[in-house]
Amino acid sequence: MNSQLTFSAMLPEHLLLLGIVLMLAIEIVGKYSRLALWVAVATVAAATGVAASMYASGFSGAPFPGQFSVAPQTLLAKIVVLGLALPVLLMSRDDFDGGEFPALLLSSLYGVCLLISADSFLIMFLGLELMSLPVYALIVLAFRRPESAESALKYLVLGGTATAMFLMGVSLLFGGSGSMEISTFATALGATDLMSRAAVVLILLAFFLKAAIVPFHAWAPDAYEGASVTVTAYMATIIKAGVLLAIVRLFATAPVVSPVADLLAIFPLVSIVWGNLTAMRQPSFRRMIAYSSIAHAGYLFYALLGDGEGRFQAVLFYVVAYGTLNALAFTALPASDNDAERDRLDNLKGLWHRNPFAASVIAIAMLSLAGIPPFPGFVAKFLIFKNVLAAGYTTYAVIGLIGSYLGIYFYLRVIQLMFMSADATAATADSAVAYSDRPAGVFARGASLLCLVAMLLLAIFPGWMLERV
């Protein structure tokens, strides 16, 4: 084993590990609990910078051949997920007193980074579990709300079921091929024997569960609603990104043919239509985003129908745009002492009159998530459907496009409530004004500006990023 290569290739992961150790030390000492957040921010910023530097130098290597490797594409994916974690950390400034939240978030990020670089099902399993286990605890951290424990239990059951399916699929693949390398999945896609097909279906269903694809979505909105706004933002952006980037790595450049192609078309198509239709009736922003994330997961799985070269480009751009815009919307949500009431859509009525900045930022996020040009959400959806059409799935592309138009309604409804409705209660307005003067409000606004700059860069220079994928 080349220790120098091991150290260099895993430097972003090593930095995350160092940050976790430092935060544990702060917790043991029992003082300076606020310092843990800044350690986490510095750690994630340093890991992002190191990954960007390695990407710029064209670094690639396999410190553990057949298990873990680094290439420019994987580094770019790590830059994206680590970069998306920064606004989530900043907006958590006033949600949690101790160092539990940043430590758990960094632990989950470590799992996401492992997942992205996995070359074997063993590392992929470790990555999935390291990514998911801290999230169960993060949901429970919203201890001020009684439903958080129930939400965490539901998310745990969903995650456990996905893990069981994943391991059963991997066992079948290993039994047939004798190898744990993820390349066996691409080989099994074209196989006709029953064992290989059963393995592919089980692994696909496991990822459908992780991404909350219909009909495996039932408890996902409850989990989103029971978590705090900050944790929901993390689940809606980085967890989704990790799962989709992992499955793109599984498919690699292998062609997708029937019957797997039918699975990848029908389930995501139903998710697009059902997610958008159900989001229209939701009373809270979190539940609305939960159902819209089900639809967005459908778009992302659609990308797998396209050719191998276009899949990673389409998924990564979509993940960047979708993650940035969701984070942008969550960071701008008006604060409230009652977390459950914070994102009620009724409380957004007249937001423009008492907080024009927040209303404008949320409106930009909604327009972009709806896929309206010239916002980056339009480019993201364009790339997905362009690949689907190029692969010859015209009918699925047309129906998916019609389904995506359904989503415009509930995104524009949020804008209508903020700009065209009478002001909400005076109590809510007073709370929002008071919050803007508190340090946490300043940090949340800083996170909003960070996401806004990223969104503008994506809108003005989409070609710059696409050339580098």
VOGU-3710 file (C-alpha; in Angstrom, 3 decimals, decimal comma):
1> mnsqltfsam> 0,000/0,000/0,000  1,306/3,420/-0,996  0,825/5,505/2,152  1,481/8,777/0,331  -1,222/7,983/-2,246  -3,615/6,872/0,501  -3,091/10,108/2,413  -3,453/12,310/-0,673  -6,433/10,544/-2,253  -8,440/10,547/0,977
11> lpehllllgi> -7,428/14,018/2,179  -10,999/15,456/2,067  -12,218/12,457/4,124  -9,255/12,791/6,518  -10,131/16,453/7,107  -13,750/15,525/7,878  -12,510/12,883/10,321  -10,194/15,403/11,975  -13,091/17,820/12,363  -15,252/15,127/13,980
21> vlmlaieivg> -12,459/14,299/16,463  -12,011/17,986/17,339  -15,735/18,391/17,950  -15,811/15,308/20,159  -12,932/16,778/22,146  -14,865/20,033/22,552  -17,895/18,052/23,771  -15,770/16,099/26,261  -14,250/19,284/27,649  -17,781/20,631/27,950
31> kysrlalwva> -16,904/24,210/27,164  -17,072/26,397/24,113  -19,971/24,400/22,606  -20,538/27,199/20,084  -16,989/26,614/18,831  -18,068/23,231/17,407  -20,079/24,932/14,682  -17,100/26,987/13,560  -14,871/23,923/13,600  -17,417/22,217/11,358
41> vatvaaatgv> -17,624/25,191/8,975  -13,816/25,440/8,789  -13,522/21,671/8,268  -16,069/21,531/5,456  -14,580/24,653/3,810  -11,081/23,125/4,010  -12,278/19,767/2,617  -14,058/21,576/-0,230  -10,935/23,610/-0,986  -8,710/20,522/-0,964
51> aasmyasgfs> -11,097/18,626/-3,257  -11,186/21,641/-5,612  -7,383/21,833/-5,626  -7,099/18,101/-6,389  -9,674/18,449/-9,167  -7,818/21,419/-10,697  -4,585/19,404/-10,737  -6,327/16,445/-12,440  -5,566/14,135/-9,508  -6,611/10,503/-9,800
61> gapfpgqfsv> -5,621/7,372/-7,972  -6,802/4,170/-6,339  -5,305/3,878/-2,836  -7,362/0,725/-2,279  -7,674/-0,924/-5,720  -11,116/-2,376/-6,299  -12,450/-0,684/-3,162  -11,899/3,075/-3,237  -10,688/5,347/-6,014  -10,516/9,033/-6,832
71> apqtllakiv> -10,906/10,613/-10,262  -11,735/14,137/-11,447  -15,430/13,223/-11,724  -15,614/11,921/-8,150  -13,741/14,993/-6,891  -16,240/17,255/-8,651  -19,102/15,373/-7,007  -17,427/15,792/-3,589  -16,969/19,524/-4,172  -20,705/19,761/-4,832
81> vlglalpvll> -21,902/17,857/-1,738  -19,359/19,529/0,574  -20,212/22,947/-0,844  -23,930/22,338/-0,276  -23,220/21,520/3,390  -21,846/25,015/4,115  -25,187/26,909/3,964  -26,857/24,125/5,974  -24,252/24,541/8,725  -24,610/28,324/8,732
91> msrddfdgge> -28,411/28,207/9,016  -28,128/25,834/12,011  -26,511/28,594/14,108  -29,535/29,109/16,379  -31,296/25,750/16,043  -28,976/23,667/18,220  -27,026/24,691/21,300  -24,414/21,939/21,536  -22,008/20,317/19,121  -24,226/17,322/18,332
101> fpalllssly> -25,604/18,717/15,098  -22,296/19,638/13,385  -20,641/16,386/14,554  -23,483/14,248/13,198  -23,612/16,246/9,972  -19,887/15,775/9,354  -20,228/12,050/10,090  -22,985/11,795/7,504  -20,900/13,817/5,010  -18,040/11,354/5,509
111> gvcllisads> -20,408/8,579/4,431  -21,489/10,560/1,351  -17,830/11,024/0,321  -17,177/7,282/0,749  -20,262/6,527/-1,324  -19,080/8,718/-4,190  -15,649/7,026/-4,369  -16,845/3,452/-3,803  -15,556/0,815/-6,222  -16,975/-2,142/-4,290
121> flimflglel> -20,313/-2,961/-2,731  -18,561/-3,228/0,642  -17,476/0,436/0,584  -20,827/1,431/-0,929  -22,640/-0,275/1,964  -20,383/1,447/4,514  -20,989/4,775/2,781  -24,762/4,315/2,711  -24,923/3,410/6,403  -22,488/6,112/7,543
131> mslpvyaliv> -24,549/8,601/5,553  -27,909/7,418/6,915  -27,317/6,527/10,593  -26,457/10,099/11,725  -29,594/11,367/9,960  -31,843/9,271/12,242  -30,258/11,042/15,207  -30,440/14,428/13,459  -34,216/14,047/13,104  -34,561/13,263/16,812
141> lafrrpesae> -32,550/16,390/17,646  -35,739/18,382/16,955  -36,654/17,309/20,497  -38,902/20,254/21,061  -41,430/18,589/18,771  -43,094/15,331/19,911  -43,477/14,029/16,346  -39,715/14,033/15,726  -39,226/10,647/17,435  -41,986/9,101/15,306
151> salkylvlgg> -40,440/10,625/12,170  -37,017/9,257/13,037  -38,511/5,791/13,598  -40,259/5,902/10,212  -37,042/7,028/8,504  -35,182/4,232/10,313  -37,673/1,617/9,074  -37,396/2,956/5,510  -33,603/2,958/5,722  -33,494/-0,517/7,262
161> tatamflmgv> -35,734/-1,935/4,533  -33,548/-0,342/1,855  -30,437/-1,779/3,478  -31,957/-5,271/3,584  -32,887/-5,110/-0,104  -29,452/-3,757/-1,019  -27,672/-6,570/0,835  -29,917/-9,241/-0,680  -29,198/-7,901/-4,170  -25,454/-7,727/-3,493
171> sllfggsgsm> -25,515/-11,304/-2,139  -27,097/-12,557/-5,347  -24,552/-10,663/-7,463  -21,684/-12,025/-5,376  -23,110/-15,536/-5,621  -23,211/-15,319/-9,399  -19,946/-13,515/-10,096  -17,781/-14,118/-7,030  -16,844/-10,445/-7,023  -17,815/-7,509/-4,828
181> eistfatalg> -16,796/-4,866/-7,376  -19,589/-2,533/-8,445  -18,710/-3,203/-12,094  -20,582/-6,516/-11,708  -23,814/-4,487/-11,531  -23,192/-3,005/-15,001  -22,488/-6,503/-16,302  -25,665/-7,853/-14,688  -27,733/-5,153/-16,449  -27,258/-7,009/-19,736
191> atdlmsraav> -27,545/-10,532/-18,305  -30,607/-12,699/-18,886  -30,302/-15,216/-16,028  -32,789/-15,029/-13,186  -30,221/-14,457/-10,418  -28,650/-11,430/-12,106  -32,013/-9,883/-12,912  -33,263/-10,424/-9,361  -30,083/-8,800/-8,017  -30,467/-5,760/-10,280
201> vlillafflk> -34,129/-5,337/-9,307  -33,401/-5,618/-5,558  -30,572/-3,073/-5,691  -32,699/-0,717/-7,779  -35,586/-1,018/-5,305  -33,176/-0,263/-2,464  -32,173/3,000/-4,143  -35,815/3,762/-4,951  -36,489/3,506/-1,196  -33,513/5,725/-0,348
211> aaivpfhawa> -34,672/8,338/-2,876  -38,373/8,012/-1,900  -39,581/7,020/-5,361  -43,322/6,171/-5,554  -44,626/3,751/-4,210  -41,770/3,652/-1,642  -42,309/7,236/-0,513  -45,096/6,887/2,048  -43,217/7,897/5,212  -40,675/10,230/3,645
221> pdayegasvt> -42,862/13,394/3,950  -43,528/12,524/7,625  -39,770/12,260/8,207  -39,199/15,627/6,552  -41,980/17,255/8,559  -40,815/15,834/11,898  -37,241/17,059/11,448  -36,187/20,643/12,073  -36,006/22,952/9,060  -32,210/22,715/9,010
231> vtaymatiik> -32,209/18,911/9,046  -34,906/18,845/6,371  -32,695/21,059/4,206  -29,822/18,598/4,683  -32,014/15,599/3,828  -33,530/17,290/0,770  -30,177/18,321/-0,684  -27,167/16,262/0,338  -28,808/12,898/1,076  -30,599/12,978/-2,275
241> agvllaivrl> -27,359/14,019/-3,976  -25,380/11,181/-2,378  -27,924/8,535/-3,359  -28,219/9,682/-6,984  -24,468/10,127/-7,489  -23,941/6,609/-6,136  -26,447/5,022/-8,491  -24,958/6,861/-11,484  -21,632/5,324/-10,490  -23,313/1,897/-10,377
251> fatapvvspv> -24,688/2,215/-13,891  -21,393/3,661/-15,209  -21,582/3,666/-19,007  -23,552/0,413/-19,376  -26,539/0,622/-21,754  -29,954/0,218/-20,164  -32,296/-2,184/-21,923  -35,716/-3,658/-21,200  -36,969/-4,762/-18,643  -34,661/-2,604/-16,461
261> adllaifplv> -35,384/0,373/-18,716  -39,096/-0,060/-18,019  -38,436/-0,013/-14,273  -36,351/3,155/-14,667  -39,085/4,791/-16,726  -42,362/3,782/-15,079  -41,541/4,243/-11,363  -39,872/7,660/-11,830  -42,694/8,766/-14,158  -45,313/7,915/-11,528
271> sivwgnltam> -43,158/9,764/-8,975  -43,061/12,890/-11,140  -46,856/12,960/-11,574  -47,812/11,849/-8,047  -45,202/14,014/-6,296  -46,299/17,153/-8,140  -50,023/16,464/-7,696  -49,738/15,740/-3,970  -47,494/18,736/-3,291  -50,383/21,006/-4,339
281> rqpsfrrmia> -52,424/20,070/-1,260  -49,728/20,419/1,420  -50,220/22,995/4,193  -46,535/23,370/5,117  -43,416/24,292/3,169  -41,543/21,226/4,449  -44,212/18,767/3,291  -44,482/20,582/-0,025  -40,718/20,297/-0,550  -40,886/16,636/0,553
291> yssiahagyl> -43,414/15,792/-2,146  -41,632/17,939/-4,725  -38,405/16,081/-3,865  -40,231/12,854/-4,783  -40,937/14,384/-8,201  -37,354/15,654/-8,534  -36,030/12,180/-7,684  -38,139/10,954/-10,604  -36,423/13,430/-12,955  -33,021/12,309/-11,682
301> fyallgdgeg> -33,747/8,614/-12,229  -34,964/9,514/-15,726  -31,372/10,542/-16,498  -30,322/6,881/-16,270  -32,332/6,153/-19,439  -29,907/8,287/-21,436  -26,485/7,341/-22,722  -23,657/6,694/-20,277  -21,661/9,846/-21,005  -24,621/12,169/-20,517
311> rfqavlfyvv> -25,885/10,583/-17,285  -23,258/11,951/-14,925  -23,353/15,407/-16,514  -27,157/15,623/-16,279  -27,353/14,245/-12,727  -24,511/16,370/-11,343  -25,861/19,606/-12,826  -29,354/18,751/-11,572  -28,000/17,956/-8,098  -26,096/21,268/-7,960
321> aygtlnalaf> -29,066/23,309/-9,145  -31,681/21,467/-7,075  -29,526/21,408/-3,923  -28,581/25,092/-4,181  -32,174/26,190/-4,762  -33,607/24,095/-1,935  -30,946/25,416/0,430  -31,689/28,938/-0,807  -35,387/28,549/0,016  -34,806/27,008/3,458
331> talpasdnda> -32,198/29,575/4,517  -34,645/32,397/3,726  -37,605/30,969/5,660  -38,710/33,369/8,412  -37,781/32,123/11,866  -40,154/31,367/14,686  -39,868/30,079/18,215  -42,322/27,355/17,199  -40,471/25,159/14,716  -43,634/23,317/13,670
341> erdrldnlkg> -45,318/26,598/12,715  -42,261/28,153/11,120  -42,943/26,907/7,602  -46,729/26,896/7,528  -47,708/28,316/4,163  -50,278/30,532/5,871  -47,414/32,233/7,714  -45,827/33,163/4,384  -48,808/35,338/3,486  -47,706/38,898/2,899
351> lwhrnpfaas> -44,037/38,082/3,544  -43,064/40,635/0,907  -44,444/43,461/3,115  -42,445/42,552/6,228  -39,326/40,886/4,778  -38,750/41,772/1,083  -35,340/40,052/1,012  -36,695/36,701/2,195  -39,712/36,909/-0,103  -37,526/37,728/-3,113
361> viaiamlsla> -35,064/34,933/-2,383  -37,797/32,320/-1,871  -39,512/33,505/-5,072  -36,289/33,062/-7,057  -35,890/29,547/-5,624  -39,512/28,656/-6,455  -39,264/29,933/-10,056  -36,063/27,993/-10,595  -37,350/24,775/-9,002  -40,364/25,060/-11,305
371> gippfpgfva> -37,955/24,977/-14,247  -38,773/28,417/-15,606  -36,018/29,993/-17,791  -33,530/31,608/-17,427  -33,047/30,047/-13,974  -30,726/27,005/-13,591  -33,637/24,664/-12,854  -34,627/25,028/-16,510  -31,166/23,973/-17,730  -31,188/21,016/-15,317
381> kflifknvla> -34,520/19,693/-16,598  -33,492/20,418/-20,194  -30,418/18,193/-19,813  -32,468/15,346/-18,333  -35,158/15,339/-21,011  -32,639/15,928/-23,811  -30,865/12,700/-22,821  -34,146/10,773/-22,542  -35,231/11,939/-26,005  -31,811/11,168/-27,494
391> agyttyavig> -32,068/7,622/-26,102  -35,350/7,131/-27,972  -37,794/7,214/-25,039  -39,980/9,894/-26,614  -43,270/8,836/-25,000  -41,800/8,801/-21,495  -40,141/12,167/-22,124  -43,404/13,781/-23,279  -45,436/12,405/-20,348  -42,657/13,405/-17,942
401> ligsylgiyf> -42,656/16,941/-19,346  -46,428/17,175/-18,895  -45,993/15,931/-15,318  -43,331/18,552/-14,675  -45,762/21,312/-15,686  -48,025/20,227/-12,804  -45,286/21,348/-10,431  -45,462/24,933/-11,605  -48,772/25,384/-9,772  -47,582/24,873/-6,196
411> ylrviqlmfm> -44,333/26,774/-6,703  -46,270/29,780/-8,049  -48,759/29,380/-5,185  -45,974/30,155/-2,709  -45,125/33,312/-4,677  -48,808/34,277/-4,760  -49,062/33,904/-0,960  -45,965/36,029/-0,345  -46,661/38,831/-2,813  -50,431/38,933/-3,382
421> sadataatad> -51,926/38,112/0,024  -52,647/40,260/3,031  -49,987/40,290/5,760  -50,001/37,414/8,260  -50,522/37,935/11,975  -48,719/40,697/13,807  -47,116/38,142/16,113  -45,466/36,406/13,196  -44,303/39,709/11,792  -42,832/40,778/15,120
431> savaysdrpa> -41,027/37,452/15,407  -39,517/37,848/11,949  -38,350/41,394/12,622  -36,793/40,351/15,938  -35,080/37,424/14,280  -33,439/39,605/11,651  -31,579/41,409/14,444  -30,298/38,218/16,067  -26,929/36,698/15,120  -28,604/33,588/13,737
441> gvfargasll> -30,627/35,765/11,375  -27,374/37,277/10,114  -25,895/33,804/9,546  -29,033/32,584/7,771  -28,903/35,663/5,559  -25,239/34,974/4,837  -26,153/31,410/3,852  -28,877/32,801/1,586  -26,382/35,116/-0,108  -23,952/32,226/-0,563
451> clvamlllai> -26,653/30,145/-2,288  -27,832/33,174/-4,279  -24,352/33,759/-5,689  -24,059/30,076/-6,624  -27,489/30,195/-8,272  -26,557/33,308/-10,296  -23,302/31,698/-11,453  -25,234/28,606/-12,559  -27,785/30,762/-14,380  -25,228/32,975/-16,147
461> fpgwmlerv> -22,467/30,412/-16,822  -24,099/26,951/-17,076  -21,717/26,049/-19,920  -18,691/26,667/-17,683  -19,752/23,895/-15,339  -20,966/21,535/-18,069  -17,574/21,731/-19,778  -15,901/20,566/-16,577  -18,141/17,580/-15,856
//
